[in-house]
Amino acid sequence: MRRTSPFVVGVALSVIVAAGSCSGRGEMQTIGGAEPSLLDSADQIAFGFRTLVTDGGLLRAEIFADTAIFFDQSTRASLRIVHGDFFGATGAKEATLTARIGNLDTRTNVLEAWGDVVITSVDGRVLKTPMIRYIQSQNQVTSDSAFLLSEPGEKVISGVGFRADPSLNAVEVLKVRSGRGGTFRVPGGG
């Protein structure tokens, strides 16, 4: 009985796959699309990503992602399934962020997050918006998108655009849509 070498089997399978992907007119069909993929230009890919954002040795944020795709000599990361914890000047955790996707620039320590973004402070304030930008150098979260901010005691305010500290203690609303349930201090209102 004669044995077939693994090389011959591999070549035969390659020919079968190539023949199967040809149309009847001798044209090759593209499998998976002709567009270049984001992964084609990645420096590296990490699963179970974690990084610390510090300011002068002080921990400001801890960012986690299910997947991180690095670009530009690993100074920029595209994140999937994002979770972040924000820390105050004493090192205590002040708030948590969740989002579907994000971008982290490690040169400037700026995190942008999109898709069902929720920031929850340790004392119960919850901010929901489609997009935020966390700027570590200013220890500030900003957005020009619509948002909904709720506080314990049925206080709710909605608007478009805000600036806030990550713990949501000082929130500046750029345009108020509506509010209910208590007193809110409006910037410039005295």
TORVEX-753697 format. One record per atom (N, C-alpha, C): residue number from 1; residue in three letters; atom name; x, y, z. Coordinates in steps of 0.02 Angstrom, whole numbers, plus 50000, padded with zeros to 5 digits. Example, Ala and Ser with C-alpha at 12.3 -4.5 7.8 and 13.67 -1.06 7.14 Angstrom:
REM TORVEX-753697
- num, residuo, atomo, c1, c2, c3
- 1, ala, N, 50660, 49716, 50390
- 1, ala, CA, 50615, 49775, 50390
- 1, ala, C, 50660, 49835, 50390
- 2, ser, N, 50642, 49888, 50354
- 2, ser, CA, 50684, 49947, 50357
- 2, ser, C, 50645, 50002, 50394
This chain:
REM TORVEX-753697
- num, residuo, atomo, c1, c2, c3
- 1, met, N, 50042, 49942, 50000
- 1, met, CA, 50000, 50000, 50000
- 1, met, C, 50045, 50062, 50000
- 2, arg, N, 50031, 50109, 49957
- 2, arg, CA, 50071, 50169, 49948
- 2, arg, C, 50043, 50226, 49990
- 3, arg, N, 50085, 50262, 50027
- 3, arg, CA, 50063, 50318, 50069
- 3, arg, C, 50073, 50384, 50031
- 4, thr, N, 50026, 50431, 50040
- 4, thr, CA, 50031, 50496, 50009
- 4, thr, C, 50064, 50544, 50058
- 5, ser, N, 50111, 50583, 50035
- 5, ser, CA, 50146, 50629, 50079
- 5, ser, C, 50100, 50688, 50099
- 6, pro, N, 50112, 50717, 50157
- 6, pro, CA, 50071, 50774, 50179
- 6, pro, C, 50077, 50833, 50130
- 7, phe, N, 50134, 50841, 50098
- 7, phe, CA, 50142, 50895, 50050
- 7, phe, C, 50094, 50887, 49992
- 8, val, N, 50088, 50827, 49965
- 8, val, CA, 50043, 50813, 49908
- 8, val, C, 49970, 50825, 49929
- 9, val, N, 49952, 50805, 49990
- 9, val, CA, 49884, 50816, 50014
- 9, val, C, 49870, 50891, 50020
- 10, gly, N, 49918, 50929, 50046
- 10, gly, CA, 49910, 51002, 50052
- 10, gly, C, 49901, 51036, 49985
- 11, val, N, 49941, 51016, 49936
- 11, val, CA, 49935, 51045, 49868
- 11, val, C, 49867, 51027, 49839
- 12, ala, N, 49846, 50966, 49847
- 12, ala, CA, 49781, 50945, 49820
- 12, ala, C, 49724, 50984, 49851
- 13, leu, N, 49727, 50995, 49917
- 13, leu, CA, 49675, 51035, 49951
- 13, leu, C, 49675, 51107, 49927
- 14, ser, N, 49734, 51135, 49916
- 14, ser, CA, 49739, 51204, 49890
- 14, ser, C, 49707, 51211, 49822
- 15, val, N, 49719, 51162, 49779
- 15, val, CA, 49690, 51162, 49711
- 15, val, C, 49614, 51157, 49716
- 16, ile, N, 49589, 51115, 49760
- 16, ile, CA, 49516, 51106, 49768
- 16, ile, C, 49484, 51171, 49793
- 17, val, N, 49516, 51203, 49843
- 17, val, CA, 49489, 51265, 49870
- 17, val, C, 49490, 51320, 49816
- 18, ala, N, 49545, 51325, 49779
- 18, ala, CA, 49550, 51375, 49726
- 18, ala, C, 49498, 51363, 49672
- 19, ala, N, 49488, 51301, 49653
- 19, ala, CA, 49438, 51285, 49602
- 19, ala, C, 49368, 51300, 49627
- 20, gly, N, 49356, 51289, 49692
- 20, gly, CA, 49290, 51302, 49720
- 20, gly, C, 49275, 51376, 49725
- 21, ser, N, 49326, 51419, 49729
- 21, ser, CA, 49313, 51490, 49734
- 21, ser, C, 49313, 51525, 49667
- 22, cys, N, 49321, 51489, 49612
- 22, cys, CA, 49318, 51519, 49546
- 22, cys, C, 49246, 51515, 49520
- 23, ser, N, 49226, 51568, 49486
- 23, ser, CA, 49160, 51566, 49454
- 23, ser, C, 49166, 51528, 49389
- 24, gly, N, 49111, 51513, 49359
- 24, gly, CA, 49112, 51476, 49296
- 24, gly, C, 49147, 51513, 49240
- 25, arg, N, 49159, 51578, 49247
- 25, arg, CA, 49191, 51617, 49194
- 25, arg, C, 49266, 51624, 49204
- 26, gly, N, 49294, 51586, 49251
- 26, gly, CA, 49366, 51588, 49262
- 26, gly, C, 49388, 51646, 49305
- 27, glu, N, 49340, 51682, 49338
- 27, glu, CA, 49357, 51738, 49381
- 27, glu, C, 49361, 51714, 49453
- 28, met, N, 49407, 51742, 49491
- 28, met, CA, 49412, 51725, 49561
- 28, met, C, 49360, 51765, 49600
- 29, gln, N, 49327, 51732, 49647
- 29, gln, CA, 49280, 51766, 49692
- 29, gln, C, 49317, 51781, 49757
- 30, thr, N, 49305, 51840, 49784
- 30, thr, CA, 49337, 51859, 49846
- 30, thr, C, 49298, 51833, 49905
- 31, ile, N, 49332, 51802, 49951
- 31, ile, CA, 49301, 51778, 50012
- 31, ile, C, 49315, 51828, 50066
- 32, gly, N, 49261, 51852, 50100
- 32, gly, CA, 49270, 51899, 50156
- 32, gly, C, 49274, 51971, 50135
- 33, gly, N, 49263, 51989, 50073
- 33, gly, CA, 49262, 52059, 50052
- 33, gly, C, 49329, 52083, 50025
- 34, ala, N, 49325, 52131, 49981
- 34, ala, CA, 49385, 52158, 49948
- 34, ala, C, 49415, 52216, 49987
- 35, glu, N, 49377, 52244, 50035
- 35, glu, CA, 49400, 52302, 50072
- 35, glu, C, 49456, 52282, 50121
- 36, pro, N, 49506, 52324, 50130
- 36, pro, CA, 49557, 52309, 50179
- 36, pro, C, 49526, 52311, 50250
- 37, ser, N, 49551, 52269, 50293
- 37, ser, CA, 49526, 52264, 50361
- 37, ser, C, 49566, 52309, 50407
- 38, leu, N, 49535, 52330, 50462
- 38, leu, CA, 49569, 52368, 50513
- 38, leu, C, 49628, 52327, 50540
- 39, leu, N, 49620, 52262, 50542
- 39, leu, CA, 49672, 52219, 50569
- 39, leu, C, 49734, 52216, 50523
- 40, asp, N, 49725, 52233, 50459
- 40, asp, CA, 49781, 52231, 50412
- 40, asp, C, 49837, 52279, 50432
- 41, ser, N, 49820, 52335, 50464
- 41, ser, CA, 49871, 52385, 50481
- 41, ser, C, 49887, 52386, 50555
- 42, ala, N, 49864, 52338, 50593
- 42, ala, CA, 49876, 52336, 50665
- 42, ala, C, 49949, 52318, 50681
- 43, asp, N, 49977, 52352, 50732
- 43, asp, CA, 50043, 52334, 50757
- 43, asp, C, 50039, 52270, 50798
- 44, gln, N, 49987, 52264, 50838
- 44, gln, CA, 49976, 52203, 50877
- 44, gln, C, 49904, 52203, 50901
- 45, ile, N, 49881, 52145, 50925
- 45, ile, CA, 49814, 52136, 50952
- 45, ile, C, 49821, 52103, 51020
- 46, ala, N, 49784, 52129, 51069
- 46, ala, CA, 49786, 52102, 51137
- 46, ala, C, 49715, 52084, 51158
- 47, phe, N, 49709, 52028, 51192
- 47, phe, CA, 49646, 52007, 51221
- 47, phe, C, 49651, 52011, 51296
- 48, gly, N, 49598, 52033, 51329
- 48, gly, CA, 49601, 52043, 51401
- 48, gly, C, 49647, 52102, 51419
- 49, phe, N, 49639, 52158, 51384
- 49, phe, CA, 49681, 52217, 51391
- 49, phe, C, 49667, 52254, 51457
- 50, arg, N, 49721, 52280, 51487
- 50, arg, CA, 49716, 52321, 51548
- 50, arg, C, 49773, 52372, 51546
- 51, thr, N, 49757, 52435, 51563
- 51, thr, CA, 49809, 52486, 51568
- 51, thr, C, 49791, 52535, 51623
- 52, leu, N, 49842, 52567, 51650
- 52, leu, CA, 49832, 52617, 51702
- 52, leu, C, 49846, 52686, 51672
- 53, val, N, 49805, 52735, 51690
- 53, val, CA, 49815, 52805, 51670
- 53, val, C, 49834, 52842, 51733
- 54, thr, N, 49895, 52869, 51734
- 54, thr, CA, 49920, 52903, 51794
- 54, thr, C, 49936, 52976, 51779
- 55, asp, N, 49940, 53015, 51834
- 55, asp, CA, 49958, 53085, 51829
- 55, asp, C, 50007, 53100, 51886
- 56, gly, N, 50071, 53107, 51871
- 56, gly, CA, 50121, 53119, 51921
- 56, gly, C, 50125, 53065, 51974
- 57, gly, N, 50116, 53003, 51953
- 57, gly, CA, 50118, 52946, 51999
- 57, gly, C, 50051, 52931, 52032
- 58, leu, N, 50001, 52973, 52020
- 58, leu, CA, 49935, 52964, 52049
- 58, leu, C, 49890, 52926, 52000
- 59, leu, N, 49861, 52871, 52021
- 59, leu, CA, 49816, 52833, 51978
- 59, leu, C, 49752, 52872, 51966
- 60, arg, N, 49736, 52886, 51902
- 60, arg, CA, 49675, 52922, 51883
- 60, arg, C, 49623, 52876, 51853
- 61, ala, N, 49645, 52825, 51816
- 61, ala, CA, 49597, 52780, 51784
- 61, ala, C, 49630, 52713, 51772
- 62, glu, N, 49590, 52662, 51772
- 62, glu, CA, 49610, 52595, 51752
- 62, glu, C, 49563, 52573, 51697
- 63, ile, N, 49590, 52559, 51638
- 63, ile, CA, 49549, 52544, 51579
- 63, ile, C, 49557, 52471, 51561
- 64, phe, N, 49501, 52438, 51551
- 64, phe, CA, 49499, 52368, 51530
- 64, phe, C, 49463, 52363, 51463
- 65, ala, N, 49481, 52314, 51423
- 65, ala, CA, 49444, 52301, 51360
- 65, ala, C, 49449, 52227, 51344
- 66, asp, N, 49397, 52202, 51314
- 66, asp, CA, 49398, 52133, 51292
- 66, asp, C, 49452, 52123, 51240
- 67, thr, N, 49457, 52171, 51193
- 67, thr, CA, 49505, 52168, 51139
- 67, thr, C, 49535, 52237, 51128
- 68, ala, N, 49600, 52241, 51117
- 68, ala, CA, 49635, 52303, 51101
- 68, ala, C, 49676, 52292, 51038
- 69, ile, N, 49666, 52336, 50988
- 69, ile, CA, 49703, 52332, 50925
- 69, ile, C, 49748, 52394, 50923
- 70, phe, N, 49814, 52384, 50921
- 70, phe, CA, 49862, 52439, 50926
- 70, phe, C, 49885, 52463, 50858
- 71, phe, N, 49894, 52530, 50852
- 71, phe, CA, 49918, 52562, 50791
- 71, phe, C, 49971, 52614, 50808
- 72, asp, N, 50002, 52643, 50757
- 72, asp, CA, 50049, 52698, 50765
- 72, asp, C, 50103, 52683, 50817
- 73, gln, N, 50139, 52629, 50807
- 73, gln, CA, 50192, 52607, 50852
- 73, gln, C, 50165, 52597, 50923
- 74, ser, N, 50105, 52570, 50926
- 74, ser, CA, 50071, 52553, 50989
- 74, ser, C, 50056, 52613, 51033
- 75, thr, N, 50047, 52672, 51003
- 75, thr, CA, 50029, 52732, 51042
- 75, thr, C, 49954, 52746, 51038
- 76, arg, N, 49918, 52709, 50997
- 76, arg, CA, 49846, 52717, 50990
- 76, arg, C, 49815, 52648, 50990
- 77, ala, N, 49762, 52639, 51030
- 77, ala, CA, 49729, 52574, 51034
- 77, ala, C, 49654, 52582, 51020
- 78, ser, N, 49628, 52538, 50979
- 78, ser, CA, 49556, 52534, 50966
- 78, ser, C, 49530, 52478, 51011
- 79, leu, N, 49482, 52495, 51055
- 79, leu, CA, 49460, 52450, 51107
- 79, leu, C, 49389, 52424, 51093
- 80, arg, N, 49375, 52363, 51113
- 80, arg, CA, 49309, 52333, 51108
- 80, arg, C, 49287, 52310, 51177
- 81, ile, N, 49225, 52321, 51194
- 81, ile, CA, 49195, 52304, 51259
- 81, ile, C, 49238, 52336, 51314
- 82, val, N, 49227, 52401, 51325
- 82, val, CA, 49268, 52443, 51368
- 82, val, C, 49238, 52448, 51438
- 83, his, N, 49281, 52444, 51488
- 83, his, CA, 49262, 52455, 51558
- 83, his, C, 49318, 52497, 51588
- 84, gly, N, 49300, 52548, 51625
- 84, gly, CA, 49350, 52589, 51657
- 84, gly, C, 49330, 52609, 51727
- 85, asp, N, 49379, 52617, 51770
- 85, asp, CA, 49368, 52642, 51838
- 85, asp, C, 49406, 52707, 51844
- 86, phe, N, 49373, 52758, 51873
- 86, phe, CA, 49405, 52823, 51884
- 86, phe, C, 49420, 52830, 51959
- 87, phe, N, 49478, 52861, 51974
- 87, phe, CA, 49500, 52868, 52043
- 87, phe, C, 49512, 52941, 52059
- 88, gly, N, 49498, 52960, 52121
- 88, gly, CA, 49507, 53029, 52145
- 88, gly, C, 49577, 53042, 52170
- 89, ala, N, 49587, 53101, 52198
- 89, ala, CA, 49653, 53123, 52222
- 89, ala, C, 49678, 53080, 52280
- 90, thr, N, 49632, 53050, 52318
- 90, thr, CA, 49652, 53007, 52374
- 90, thr, C, 49666, 52935, 52352
- 91, gly, N, 49652, 52919, 52290
- 91, gly, CA, 49661, 52851, 52265
- 91, gly, C, 49599, 52808, 52270
- 92, ala, N, 49544, 52837, 52297
- 92, ala, CA, 49482, 52800, 52303
- 92, ala, C, 49445, 52799, 52237
- 93, lys, N, 49413, 52742, 52222
- 93, lys, CA, 49373, 52737, 52161
- 93, lys, C, 49313, 52783, 52166
- 94, glu, N, 49302, 52824, 52113
- 94, glu, CA, 49247, 52872, 52114
- 94, glu, C, 49192, 52856, 52065
- 95, ala, N, 49208, 52821, 52010
- 95, ala, CA, 49157, 52807, 51960
- 95, ala, C, 49180, 52751, 51914
- 96, thr, N, 49132, 52722, 51878
- 96, thr, CA, 49145, 52668, 51831
- 96, thr, C, 49115, 52687, 51764
- 97, leu, N, 49149, 52669, 51710
- 97, leu, CA, 49126, 52682, 51642
- 97, leu, C, 49119, 52616, 51605
- 98, thr, N, 49066, 52610, 51565
- 98, thr, CA, 49060, 52553, 51519
- 98, thr, C, 49041, 52581, 51450
- 99, ala, N, 49065, 52547, 51397
- 99, ala, CA, 49049, 52566, 51329
- 99, ala, C, 49064, 52507, 51283
- 100, arg, N, 49035, 52509, 51223
- 100, arg, CA, 49048, 52454, 51176
- 100, arg, C, 49115, 52461, 51142
- 101, ile, N, 49135, 52521, 51122
- 101, ile, CA, 49199, 52530, 51088
- 101, ile, C, 49234, 52593, 51114
- 102, gly, N, 49299, 52598, 51101
- 102, gly, CA, 49336, 52656, 51122
- 102, gly, C, 49402, 52662, 51085
- 103, asn, N, 49432, 52720, 51091
- 103, asn, CA, 49500, 52733, 51066
- 103, asn, C, 49540, 52763, 51123
- 104, leu, N, 49600, 52738, 51133
- 104, leu, CA, 49644, 52763, 51185
- 104, leu, C, 49708, 52787, 51152
- 105, asp, N, 49725, 52851, 51162
- 105, asp, CA, 49787, 52880, 51138
- 105, asp, C, 49834, 52882, 51198
- 106, thr, N, 49886, 52840, 51198
- 106, thr, CA, 49931, 52835, 51255
- 106, thr, C, 49980, 52894, 51259
- 107, arg, N, 49988, 52931, 51205
- 107, arg, CA, 50032, 52990, 51207
- 107, arg, C, 49999, 53047, 51246
- 108, thr, N, 49935, 53057, 51235
- 108, thr, CA, 49899, 53112, 51267
- 108, thr, C, 49854, 53089, 51325
- 109, asn, N, 49849, 53023, 51336
- 109, asn, CA, 49804, 52995, 51386
- 109, asn, C, 49733, 53021, 51378
- 110, val, N, 49708, 53015, 51317
- 110, val, CA, 49639, 53033, 51301
- 110, val, C, 49602, 52969, 51282
- 111, leu, N, 49546, 52956, 51315
- 111, leu, CA, 49504, 52899, 51299
- 111, leu, C, 49439, 52925, 51270
- 112, glu, N, 49421, 52901, 51211
- 112, glu, CA, 49356, 52915, 51182
- 112, glu, C, 49317, 52850, 51182
- 113, ala, N, 49254, 52853, 51203
- 113, ala, CA, 49213, 52793, 51206
- 113, ala, C, 49146, 52806, 51173
- 114, trp, N, 49121, 52754, 51138
- 114, trp, CA, 49057, 52759, 51101
- 114, trp, C, 49015, 52698, 51115
- 115, gly, N, 48951, 52707, 51103
- 115, gly, CA, 48905, 52650, 51105
- 115, gly, C, 48880, 52634, 51174
- 116, asp, N, 48822, 52659, 51192
- 116, asp, CA, 48791, 52645, 51257
- 116, asp, C, 48839, 52660, 51314
- 117, val, N, 48867, 52720, 51314
- 117, val, CA, 48914, 52740, 51366
- 117, val, C, 48874, 52754, 51430
- 118, val, N, 48897, 52725, 51485
- 118, val, CA, 48867, 52737, 51550
- 118, val, C, 48922, 52750, 51600
- 119, ile, N, 48917, 52806, 51636
- 119, ile, CA, 48962, 52821, 51691
- 119, ile, C, 48920, 52820, 51755
- 120, thr, N, 48942, 52781, 51803
- 120, thr, CA, 48906, 52774, 51867
- 120, thr, C, 48953, 52794, 51923
- 121, ser, N, 48933, 52846, 51961
- 121, ser, CA, 48975, 52867, 52018
- 121, ser, C, 48962, 52821, 52077
- 122, val, N, 49009, 52820, 52124
- 122, val, CA, 49002, 52776, 52182
- 122, val, C, 48944, 52797, 52227
- 123, asp, N, 48921, 52861, 52222
- 123, asp, CA, 48865, 52882, 52263
- 123, asp, C, 48799, 52884, 52225
- 124, gly, N, 48796, 52851, 52166
- 124, gly, CA, 48731, 52838, 52135
- 124, gly, C, 48712, 52880, 52075
- 125, arg, N, 48751, 52930, 52055
- 125, arg, CA, 48735, 52968, 51994
- 125, arg, C, 48750, 52925, 51933
- 126, val, N, 48707, 52928, 51883
- 126, val, CA, 48716, 52889, 51822
- 126, val, C, 48708, 52934, 51762
- 127, leu, N, 48759, 52935, 51719
- 127, leu, CA, 48758, 52974, 51657
- 127, leu, C, 48758, 52926, 51598
- 128, lys, N, 48709, 52935, 51553
- 128, lys, CA, 48705, 52893, 51492
- 128, lys, C, 48709, 52938, 51431
- 129, thr, N, 48751, 52917, 51384
- 129, thr, CA, 48762, 52957, 51323
- 129, thr, C, 48792, 52912, 51269
- 130, pro, N, 48786, 52931, 51206
- 130, pro, CA, 48816, 52890, 51153
- 130, pro, C, 48892, 52895, 51148
- 131, met, N, 48922, 52951, 51175
- 131, met, CA, 48994, 52961, 51165
- 131, met, C, 49022, 53005, 51220
- 132, ile, N, 49083, 52989, 51243
- 132, ile, CA, 49119, 53033, 51290
- 132, ile, C, 49192, 53037, 51270
- 133, arg, N, 49225, 53088, 51296
- 133, arg, CA, 49298, 53095, 51290
- 133, arg, C, 49325, 53109, 51360
- 134, tyr, N, 49370, 53066, 51384
- 134, tyr, CA, 49403, 53077, 51448
- 134, tyr, C, 49472, 53104, 51434
- 135, ile, N, 49486, 53164, 51461
- 135, ile, CA, 49550, 53197, 51451
- 135, ile, C, 49587, 53196, 51519
- 136, gln, N, 49637, 53153, 51524
- 136, gln, CA, 49672, 53143, 51587
- 136, gln, C, 49706, 53206, 51612
- 137, ser, N, 49736, 53246, 51568
- 137, ser, CA, 49772, 53306, 51589
- 137, ser, C, 49727, 53357, 51623
- 138, gln, N, 49663, 53356, 51607
- 138, gln, CA, 49614, 53401, 51638
- 138, gln, C, 49570, 53364, 51689
- 139, asn, N, 49579, 53298, 51694
- 139, asn, CA, 49536, 53255, 51736
- 139, asn, C, 49463, 53272, 51723
- 140, gln, N, 49445, 53270, 51658
- 140, gln, CA, 49379, 53293, 51636
- 140, gln, C, 49348, 53245, 51585
- 141, val, N, 49283, 53236, 51590
- 141, val, CA, 49244, 53198, 51542
- 141, val, C, 49201, 53248, 51504
- 142, thr, N, 49202, 53245, 51437
- 142, thr, CA, 49163, 53292, 51397
- 142, thr, C, 49124, 53255, 51344
- 143, ser, N, 49074, 53288, 51317
- 143, ser, CA, 49037, 53262, 51260
- 143, ser, C, 48997, 53319, 51228
- 144, asp, N, 48985, 53313, 51164
- 144, asp, CA, 48940, 53359, 51130
- 144, asp, C, 48876, 53323, 51109
- 145, ser, N, 48866, 53263, 51135
- 145, ser, CA, 48808, 53221, 51118
- 145, ser, C, 48752, 53232, 51168
- 146, ala, N, 48694, 53205, 51152
- 146, ala, CA, 48638, 53205, 51198
- 146, ala, C, 48656, 53161, 51258
- 147, phe, N, 48628, 53178, 51316
- 147, phe, CA, 48642, 53139, 51376
- 147, phe, C, 48582, 53140, 51423
- 148, leu, N, 48583, 53094, 51470
- 148, leu, CA, 48534, 53090, 51524
- 148, leu, C, 48572, 53078, 51588
- 149, leu, N, 48563, 53124, 51637
- 149, leu, CA, 48597, 53118, 51701
- 149, leu, C, 48544, 53109, 51754
- 150, ser, N, 48549, 53055, 51792
- 150, ser, CA, 48502, 53044, 51847
- 150, ser, C, 48541, 53041, 51912
- 151, glu, N, 48508, 53066, 51965
- 151, glu, CA, 48537, 53066, 52032
- 151, glu, C, 48488, 53032, 52079
- 152, pro, N, 48512, 53006, 52135
- 152, pro, CA, 48466, 52977, 52184
- 152, pro, C, 48414, 53029, 52204
- 153, gly, N, 48354, 53006, 52218
- 153, gly, CA, 48299, 53051, 52236
- 153, gly, C, 48259, 53073, 52176
- 154, glu, N, 48262, 53036, 52122
- 154, glu, CA, 48222, 53049, 52061
- 154, glu, C, 48240, 53114, 52025
- 155, lys, N, 48299, 53139, 52035
- 155, lys, CA, 48322, 53197, 51996
- 155, lys, C, 48347, 53173, 51929
- 156, val, N, 48323, 53204, 51876
- 156, val, CA, 48344, 53186, 51808
- 156, val, C, 48351, 53249, 51767
- 157, ile, N, 48405, 53253, 51730
- 157, ile, CA, 48415, 53309, 51683
- 157, ile, C, 48438, 53280, 51617
- 158, ser, N, 48411, 53307, 51563
- 158, ser, CA, 48434, 53287, 51496
- 158, ser, C, 48456, 53350, 51459
- 159, gly, N, 48504, 53340, 51415
- 159, gly, CA, 48530, 53396, 51378
- 159, gly, C, 48575, 53373, 51322
- 160, val, N, 48609, 53421, 51292
- 160, val, CA, 48656, 53408, 51238
- 160, val, C, 48722, 53441, 51257
- 161, gly, N, 48773, 53401, 51266
- 161, gly, CA, 48840, 53425, 51282
- 161, gly, C, 48850, 53438, 51356
- 162, phe, N, 48907, 53417, 51381
- 162, phe, CA, 48923, 53428, 51451
- 162, phe, C, 48999, 53424, 51461
- 163, arg, N, 49020, 53450, 51518
- 163, arg, CA, 49088, 53442, 51544
- 163, arg, C, 49080, 53422, 51617
- 164, ala, N, 49120, 53374, 51639
- 164, ala, CA, 49113, 53351, 51708
- 164, ala, C, 49178, 53320, 51732
- 165, asp, N, 49185, 53318, 51798
- 165, asp, CA, 49239, 53278, 51826
- 165, asp, C, 49215, 53205, 51821
- 166, pro, N, 49260, 53156, 51820
- 166, pro, CA, 49240, 53086, 51812
- 166, pro, C, 49191, 53060, 51865
- 167, ser, N, 49191, 53090, 51925
- 167, ser, CA, 49146, 53068, 51978
- 167, ser, C, 49077, 53099, 51972
- 168, leu, N, 49067, 53143, 51923
- 168, leu, CA, 49003, 53176, 51909
- 168, leu, C, 48981, 53221, 51966
- 169, asn, N, 49028, 53247, 52006
- 169, asn, CA, 49011, 53294, 52059
- 169, asn, C, 48999, 53364, 52032
- 170, ala, N, 49038, 53385, 51982
- 170, ala, CA, 49032, 53451, 51952
- 170, ala, C, 49018, 53442, 51878
- 171, val, N, 48955, 53450, 51859
- 171, val, CA, 48934, 53440, 51790
- 171, val, C, 48911, 53507, 51761
- 172, glu, N, 48942, 53527, 51706
- 172, glu, CA, 48922, 53587, 51670
- 172, glu, C, 48884, 53565, 51608
- 173, val, N, 48821, 53584, 51604
- 173, val, CA, 48778, 53565, 51548
- 173, val, C, 48782, 53621, 51496
- 174, leu, N, 48795, 53602, 51434
- 174, leu, CA, 48800, 53653, 51381
- 174, leu, C, 48732, 53674, 51355
- 175, lys, N, 48685, 53627, 51350
- 175, lys, CA, 48617, 53644, 51328
- 175, lys, C, 48568, 53598, 51365
- 176, val, N, 48525, 53629, 51406
- 176, val, CA, 48476, 53591, 51445
- 176, val, C, 48415, 53578, 51402
- 177, arg, N, 48392, 53516, 51401
- 177, arg, CA, 48328, 53500, 51368
- 177, arg, C, 48271, 53500, 51419
- 178, ser, N, 48282, 53462, 51473
- 178, ser, CA, 48230, 53459, 51525
- 178, ser, C, 48262, 53434, 51590
- 179, gly, N, 48225, 53445, 51644
- 179, gly, CA, 48248, 53422, 51709
- 179, gly, C, 48188, 53414, 51754
- 180, arg, N, 48194, 53368, 51803
- 180, arg, CA, 48139, 53359, 51851
- 180, arg, C, 48166, 53331, 51917
- 181, gly, N, 48129, 53345, 51970
- 181, gly, CA, 48143, 53312, 52033
- 181, gly, C, 48186, 53350, 52081
- 182, gly, N, 48203, 53412, 52070
- 182, gly, CA, 48244, 53446, 52119
- 182, gly, C, 48277, 53508, 52089
- 183, thr, N, 48327, 53531, 52125
- 183, thr, CA, 48362, 53591, 52105
- 183, thr, C, 48427, 53572, 52072
- 184, phe, N, 48439, 53602, 52015
- 184, phe, CA, 48502, 53595, 51980
- 184, phe, C, 48532, 53665, 51972
- 185, arg, N, 48597, 53670, 51983
- 185, arg, CA, 48631, 53734, 51974
- 185, arg, C, 48650, 53739, 51901
- 186, val, N, 48626, 53790, 51867
- 186, val, CA, 48641, 53801, 51797
- 186, val, C, 48698, 53851, 51793
- 187, pro, N, 48752, 53835, 51756
- 187, pro, CA, 48809, 53881, 51750
- 187, pro, C, 48786, 53949, 51723
- 188, gly, N, 48813, 54003, 51752
- 188, gly, CA, 48796, 54070, 51729
- 188, gly, C, 48729, 54093, 51757
- 189, gly, N, 48696, 54053, 51796
- 189, gly, CA, 48631, 54071, 51822
- 189, gly, C, 48634, 54104, 51890
- 190, gly, N, 48695, 54114, 51916
- 190, gly, CA, 48704, 54148, 51980
- 190, gly, C, 48707, 54105, 52037
